[in-house]
């Protein structure tokens, strides 16, 4: 039993409690919202935050800062929304994200995989590997927490191949999103270049976005012009904004 303290009171949460309260099935609701709102758009703009974990105040402020804008189509959280994979953490973070005026998706992080975290994640958000379309851009979102799954089926190359085979005719560019990059300790023992080559097999791969390292980095990991961009943890009080047009893409770091 884990004891958590809030407002001077002691509240107990069992580490294996999976009785989720509140909104569930968020990706099933939000992905169609993203696809509808971005349909036909020639320019899309989205914000990325990551590693919100125990930094609730900073996450509340990030949501408020994004809500103060009128140019963001959707938000991606690149994972690690909890520290210990507890139901209470998932619910608290979800309730903060639910304040966003625009739809959002959340990737599974390695901290989210602790205890029964993957089960709670599936209930609240959906499957850890998923994809969606915004304008003419296909987003491939992958679970790369191989270490937490004992290297069983992670990354899911079957999912990658299925997405490549069923690539929408309406899309002509791809953005990959994951929590941990191919060269992190999470994928130790899995050839990093293999995952990268699978991602490169998608039409016009633009950029690979990830969190996990808690520090902002832009790196051409495989010296082929495809950048891997890592978000700061939210405690550093910034988020990234990506703008994708028919001519290309750009990003900026926004402090708040």
N, C-alpha and C positions, 0 to 999 in steps of 0.2 A: 504494500500500500504506500502511495506517495502522498505526503502532506504538502499542500500548497497554501500560502498565506495571502490574503487579500483584505484590505480595509480593516485590519485588525482582527479578522476572523480566520479560523483554521478550517479549510475545506479539504476533504480527502478525495482523491481520484485514484481508482485502481488502474494500474498500468495496462491491464488487458480489457478495460471497459471499451466496448465498441458500440454502445447504444447511442448512436448519433442523434442529437436534437437539432432541429432547425432545418434550413434549406439543404437539400441534397440534389444530385444530378445536375450540377451547375454547368458542366460542359455541354450536356445535352440541350440545355436552354441557351447558353451563351454563344456557342459556335454558330447556330443558325442566325442569331442576331448579328454576329460579325459578318457573316456571308451576305445577309440581306442588306445591311447598311453600307457595305463596301461594293456591292454589285455594280459593275459598270464604271467604277471610279478609276481614273487614270493615275491618280496620286493617292497613296495611302500613308497614313502617319500613325505610328503606334509607340507606346511607352513601354519600357522594360524596367522592372525592379527585380531584386533578387535577395535571397538570404535574409528574409525579414525576421525569422526565428523569434527571439525573445524581445526584440526591439519594437514593442507595440506603439509607443508614442511616436517614434520616427515613422512607422508605417501609417499611422493616422494622419500625420502631417503630409506624407507623400500623397496619400489619397486626396487630401484637401488641395494640395498644390496642383495635381492633375485635374481635379474637378474645376479648378479656377480657369483652366484653359478651355478653348472652344475648337481646338484643331486636332484633338486626339481621337482616332477611330476606335481603338481598343487598347487593352493593357495586357502584357504578359508578365507573369511572375515566374522567374526561372528556377524556383524550387528552394527547398529548406525553409518552409514557412513555420516549422516547429523545431524545438531543440531535442525533444525526447519522444516524438511520435505519439503524444498523448491526445486523446479525444478532446480534452478541454482546450489544448493549444490549437488544434485544427479549427474548432468551433469559434474560438476568439478571433483568430486571424481571418477566417471566412467572414465573420460578421463585420470586420473592418473593410474587407474588399467589397462587400455587398453595398457599401456606401458609394462606390464608384458610379458615376453617371453613365459611363460607357461599359460595354461588356468586357469581360476579362477571362483569361485562362491561367491555370496554375500547373507547372510541371512538378513532378515528384523529385524531391531532393534526398540525399543520403540520410540526413537527420530524420526526414519524414518516414524512413523505412524502419526505424527502430520499433521494437515490440510489435504491436498490431497496426502500426502506421499505414502500411500499404492497403489493408482492408478498409480503414477509415477513409483514406484518400479516395479509394474507389467509390465508396458510398457518397462522399460529399462532392467529388469532382467527376470521376469517371476512370476510364482505363489510362494507365500511365504512358502508353504510346498512342498518339492521336494525331490527326492532321486536319487542316481546314484551309479554306480559300478566302483571300481578301483581295478584291479586284481581280487582277490576273496573276497573283502571286500565290503559290502553294506553300503553306507552312507545314513542315515535317517536325513534329515534337516527339522527342525520344527519351525514354528512360535509360540513362547511362550509369546507373548506380550498380554496376556489376558486382562490386565487392559485397554489397549488402544482400545480394541475392545469391551469394556463393557461386557466381559466374554461370548460373543456370538460366539460359534464355535471355540474357541481358548483355549487350544490346540485342533486341529482337530483330535479327536479320530477315526473318520471315515477314515481319510487318513491313520492313523497309522494301523488300522485293514486291510485296503486294501493292504497296503505295506507288512504287515506280511503274508497275504493270498497269495500274488503273489510274494513271495520272490524268487529271481532267483536261479535256481538249481546250477548255477556256483559259488555261494557265500556260504561261510561257517563261516563268521564272520561279525559283525556289529559294526559300530561306529555311535553314535548319536551326532548331532550338533544342537545347539539352541542359541538364544541370551541370554535369561535369564534362570537361573537354576530353577528347580521345587520349591525351597524354597525362591525365591525372592518375592518382593512385587508385581511383575507383575502377579503372579499366586495366589495371596492372595484369599483364599476362595475355591480354587480348591485343593483337596487333593494331596499333593506332591507325596505321595507314589503311588497313582493311576497312575500318569504319568510314574513314575519309573518302576512300575510293567509292564506297557504296553511296555516299552522299553526293559525290561528284557525278554519279550516274544519272541524277535528276537533271531535268532541263535547266540550264543557265543558273546554277547554284550561285547565289549572290553573296551570302555571308552566313557564318555559323555563330550563333549567340549562346552564351552560357553564363553560369554563375559559379558557385562553389568556392572559388579562391579568395573571395571577399575583397579583392583589389581590382581596380579598373586596369585592363590590359587590352592592347590591340596587337595581335601577333599573326603573322603568316606562317603557321605551324609547319606547313609542308612545302614552302617555297614555290607555290604555284599560283599565287595571287588571290587565293581564297582566304579572307581574314577570319580569325576567330576572335570574337570580342567578349571579354569577361566584364560583368557588372561588379561595381562595388557592392559590399553588403549595405543594407539600408541604413545601418548605424552611421554611415558617412554622409547621410542626408543628401543623396542625389539620385537621379534616375537618368536613363538614356532615352532619347527620342530618335526614332528611325523614320526617315522619309524616303519612300520608294516611288519613283516615277518611271515612265517608259524609257527614260534616258539612263537610269541608274539609281543609286541609292546613296544616302549620306546619314551620318548620325551625329548627335551632339550630347554632351553631358550637361545636365541641368541641375544646379544646386538649389536647394530650397531651405 
